[in-house]
């Protein structure tokens, strides 16, 4: 429906702006695809987001793959999904090499001093827009608020919040007739989108199609690890990393933060790929690059293989391991979308499912808001302290640790985005330059 070349250019521009984790990435896609390009309707976007939230893996990358499939079929899904992560792969490879070679992340931290505040402004705009369009009933607003509090103040697991949102949405759908229809009726400014909220995708699910995609996907997923086992041996670092991160890829419900503690423990204590404390440095690098935060596994693989290269040159081993790990981490994401999207599309008219997904959408608004607050706290303050009591578990900033430079840049970014209507890419560029100048001048 959109020329593939034009779609590819747009996906590449989106990929350059995907800083700040899923909240920032969803905000960029919301603005570009729904508000500016008008390629997809607001409720169709939220429906796809609700489905991707249920899957293991980075929901923003899977959302890009889903929308790419809606626009251009399988080719569009592959183009959107690959371009979404490509800048992050290249950038993190370079930063990992800088870290291993120099052990200095001052430049990276200076860059993030500007990017972090810009992301806060972009996410704030997304929360306002998604809330205005996804919370069409007071009960949904309450659900979003409860989801926010559950995550921010009680550390309820992300999957539990999403599951509760689905159940509450289903119950509300039975108590409030037409709940999902009310959500669809929320005004969506601008011309009619190319993919409307009610249009049905032409690709029909079938047993043959499902079997073909499943067999092809599983073969592509396993092939690099099998080749590594033959070439380097079953006990090589490449096979260990391929198998470990293949397993991690299918249990990462709730995004990167939900699995990082497990990855860190295994990488340090079991496999000795990293030294204690290096996971935090890798996370700082991953947060400073575009793309999903789970890309930090590429840093883990790079450092681990560089220190245990076997018969290869350490730099060759590091790059090979990083690319292998990226492959086994993201191939399942494409598989989940290409297998499930045609079936989910056919169920959009089911009132019970529509109500459940409406509840998930409301919960996701609260989730994004909680991620925005988390990101703001850790960007604008140098230290935090726990405030606990029973089930209550809130992380509050230490007022004396405020980062005045980041706070000032955030104020500027909010004015640029909310008042002047600047694009995310333009805002990110200006803030990045300011952050580099301030950071290098003060040696953050």
N, C-alpha and C positions, 0 to 999 in steps of 0.2 A: 504494500500500500504506500510505502515511502521508498523512493529509490535507495537501494542498498548503499550506494556510495555516499549519498547525503546522510543517511542514518549513521554510517560509520564515522563521518566527520563529527556529527553531534555527539556520539558516544565517546569519541576520543576527547572532545572538549569537556564533557562531563567528567571523564576519568582524571583530568588534570585538576579538578576542583574537589576531589573526594577526600578531603582531610577531615579529621575529627571523629572517626568512627562512624557507626551506622546512622546516628542522628544527623550528622552533617551530610552524609552521602544521600540519605533519603530527602533531605532538604534541597539539595542540588537537583536531584531528579524531579522532585515536585515542581520546582520553579521552572526548569527547562522543558520538561515533557508535558506538564499539565497547564502551566500558566503562560509560557512563552510560545512554544511550538504548537500547542493544542493538538498533539498527536494522540492523546489518550484522555478520556474523561476522568473527573476527580474520583467518582465512586468506583470506576473500573481500576484506577490506580490503587485505591485503598483496599479493594477486594484482592488484588494481586499481592499487596503488601501483607494482608492478613494470612494468606496461604503461605507465603514465604517465611513468615514468622514461626509457623509450625514446624519448619524443617530444620534439621541440623545444618550447621554451616553458617556463613555470613549472609544474613537476610538481604542486605542491600545489593550484594553481587547477584544473588538469585533473583531479586526483583528486576534488576537490569536485564538478566537473561530472559525472564518471563515477558517483559515488555518488548524486548527484541524479537521474541517468538511471535507475539501478537502482531508486530509490524511487518516482519519479513520471514516468518516461518523458522525452520531449523537453522538456516544460514544466518538469519538475523539474530537468533539466540546465541549462536557461537560467536558472532562478531561483537555483540554487546557484552557478553560475558568475558571474552578475552580482553577486549579493549578496556573494560572496567578495571582489570587488575594489572594490565601491562605496565603502565607508568610506575606503579608501586613496586613491581618485580625488578624493573631496571634500576630504580632509585635506591631501593633497599640493598640490592647487590652492590652498588657503588658505595653506599654508606657502610655496609658490612666490611668491605675491603678497606675503607678508610679506618674503621675501628680496629681491625686486625693489624693493619700496617702501622698505624700511628697511635692507636689507643686514645685519641682526642676527639671529643664530641662537642667542642665549644662552638664550632660553626653550625652544627646541627641544632644545638640548643638555642643559638641566637636566631636561627631561622624560625624555630618553633615559638619563640617569644612573640613574633608577629603573627604567625599562622593561628595560634591558639585563640587569641582574641577575635580574629576574623571569623573563626568557626563558631564561637559563642554567638555572635550576631546573626550568622546565617541560620543556626539552629533555632534561635529565638523566633526568627521570622517564620520558620517552618512550623513550630509548635502553634503559633497564633493561627496560621492558615489551616493547618490540619484540624485544630480544635473547632474552628469556625465552620468547617465543612463536614467533619466527621461526627460531631456531637449534636445531632439534630433533635434529641429529646433530653429533658432534664435528667432522666435516669442514666443516660449514657455519660453525661457530664459527671455525675456522681461516681460512676464506674471508673472513669479516667482518673478522678481525684483519688479514689481508693487505690488504684493501681500505682499511682505515683507515691503515695504514702507507704504502701507495702514494700516497694523497692527501696525507697530512699531512707525510711526510718525503721524498717523491721527486717531488712535483708531477706525478704521472701525470694526464693529462687525464681528466675525469669520464666521457666516453663510452667511453674505453678500459677503465676500471674496470668499467662496467656490461656492456660486451660480454664482457670476460673472465669476469665473474660468470655470464653466460648460458652460455658455453662450458664452464666448470668445472661448473656445475650439470648441464648435459647429460651430460658425461662421468661425473659422480658418479651420475647416474640410471641409467647403464648398468652401473656397477660396484657400486652399492648399490641393489638392487631395493627398490622401495617408498619411495625417498627422499622424494618429494613426499607420499606417504601418511603418513610419519612426521611431517612438518611439520604436516599437517592434524590429526594425532592429539594434538598438544600441548594440554593442558588449557586450556579457555577458560572462566574462571569466570563465574558468573551464569546467568540464564535463557537459553533458546534465543533467538538473534537473529531479528529479523523477516526479514531476508534471510540465509538460512543459507549455509554454505560450499558446499553441493551443489545449491542451487536454481538453476534455469535461467531466465534472463529470458525473458519471453513474447514480446518483440519480435523477430521473425525478420528476418535480413538478406535483402535482395532487390536485384536490379539496379535496379528502379524506384525503390525507396527510396534507394539509394545515389546514383543520378543526380539525384534531386530535391534531396537535401541538398547534393550537390556543386555543382550549378548555383546553387541559392539562396545557399549560403555564399559562393561566389566572387563572385556579383553584389553581395551585401551588403558584402563586403570591399572591392571595387573602387569602388563607387558614390560614396562621399564624396570620394575622390581625383579621380574623373572630374568631379564637380560643381565641386570647387575649381579644376580646370584650366580649366573653362569660364568660371567667374565671375571668377577672379583671374589667369588666364593660366598657361601651362605653366612659366614661370620663377619663379613665386611661391614664397615660403618654404613655403606649405602643401603644394604639390605635391611639392617637394623632400623635405619631412619625411615626407609620406605614402608616397612611393616608397621612401625610405631605410629607414624603420622597418617597412614591409611586408616588405622583404627580410630585415631583421634578425630578424623574427619567426619565420622558417622555418629559421634557422641557429643558434638559441640552444640547441643541445644542451649539457647540463651546467649549465643555469640561468643566472642573471643574471651571475655573476662571469665566466663563460666568454666573454661577449660585451661586457662593459663596457669593456675596453681598446680594442676596435675602435670602439665607439660614441664613446668619448672622443676617440680620434684623429681620427675623421671630423668630429665636432661642432666640434672646436677648429681643426684644421689645414685641412680641406677646405671646410667650410661656414661657419666662423666664427660659429656659434651661441653658443658659450661662450668665455670667456677662459680661458687656462691656469690650472688649479687649481680652476676652478668645478665640474668634474665631481665632485671629492671633496666639495664642499659639498652638491651635489645628492644624492650617495650618503648623506651624513649625514642629510639630510632624509628620504630614502626609507626608511632604516633606522629612523627615528623614527616611522613611520606603519604602520598595519596593511596587510596585503596583500603581494603579490609584490614582491621587491626590484627586478625589472625595471621597476617603475613609475617608476624614475628617468628613463626616457625621456620621461615627461610633463614633468618639470622641464626637461629639455633643450629640448623643444619650446616650453614656456612662455617661457623666457628668450630663445630664439632669435627667436620671433615678436614678442615685446615690443620687441626692439631693431630689428626689420625688419618693421614692421606693414603696409607698403604704404599703401593708401588708407584703412585702418581705424584706429580708435582703438587705441592700443597695448594697452590692457587687453582690449578685445574680441578683438583679434588673438591675444593670448596664450592666452586661454581657448579660443578656437576651435582653435588649433593643438594645445593640450594634449589636448582631447577627440578631435580627429582622430587624433592619434598613439596615444592609448589604444585607440581603435577598431581601427585596423589592426594593433595589437600583439596584441589578445586575440581577435578574431574567428577567426583560425586555430586557436586553442585549442579552441573549441567545435566547429569543423569536424573536427579530428582525432578528438575523442571520439565525436561523433555518427556519424561514418563508420566508425570502427574498433571501437567497443565491441560492437556486435552480433556481429561476426565473432569477436572475441577471446573473447566469452562461450561461443561454440560450440566453441572449441578448449580449454576448460578441462579436458576429459576426456582430451586427448591427453597421454600419459605423457612423451613427449620434451619437449613444450612446458612441461608442468607442472614437469619437472625443471629446465629452463632458467630458468623464472621463479622457482623456489625458490632457484637460485643467485643470481639478481638480487636477490631479497629479502635474502639474507644479505649481499650486497655493499652494499645500501642501508643496512643497519644500520651497517656500517663508515663509509659516506658520511655518515650523520647524525651519528655520533660525531665524525668529523673536522670537520664543520661546527660542531658544538658546541664543540669545542676551539678552533677558529679564532675563533669568536665570543667565547668566554670570554677568550682571550688579548687580543683587541682591546678588550674591555670593561673588563677588570681592570687593564690596563697601558697607560701612555701611549705607550711606545715599544717597538719590537721590532728585532731585528737578525738578519741571515741567518746560518745555520750551514751552509756548503756544502762539498762535496768530491766531485768526480766527479758521479755522478747524484744524490747526496744533497743535498737542498735543504730545510732545515728552518728555519722562522721561529720564533725563541725570544724570549720577553719579556725586557726589561731589568728586572732585579729592582728597581733603584732607582726605576723609574717606576711602581711599583704605585699604583693609585688606591684609597686606603684607604676612601673613602666607598662606592665601588662594591663593594669586597670585603665590607664590613660589610652592605650591603643584600643582596648575594648570599647570605650566611650566613643572614640572616633569611628570604629567599625559599625557600631549601632546607628550612628547618625548617617553614615554612608549607605547602609542597607535599608533601614526603616524610614528614614526621612528623605534621603535623596534618591532612593531606589536604584542604587548601583547594583550591577551584576555580581554574583559571588566571585567569579574569576578576577574581575577588576579589583574588588575589595581585597581578595587574598593577595593579589600582586602588590598592591600598595602597602598593606600591612606587613607582608614579608620583607619588603625593602626597609621599612621603618624598624622592624624587629632586628634585622641584620645590623643596621647602623647602630642602634642602641645597644644591642647585645655585645657586639665586638668592641664598642667604645667602653663599656662597663665591665667586660669580661665576665658575663653571666656564668 
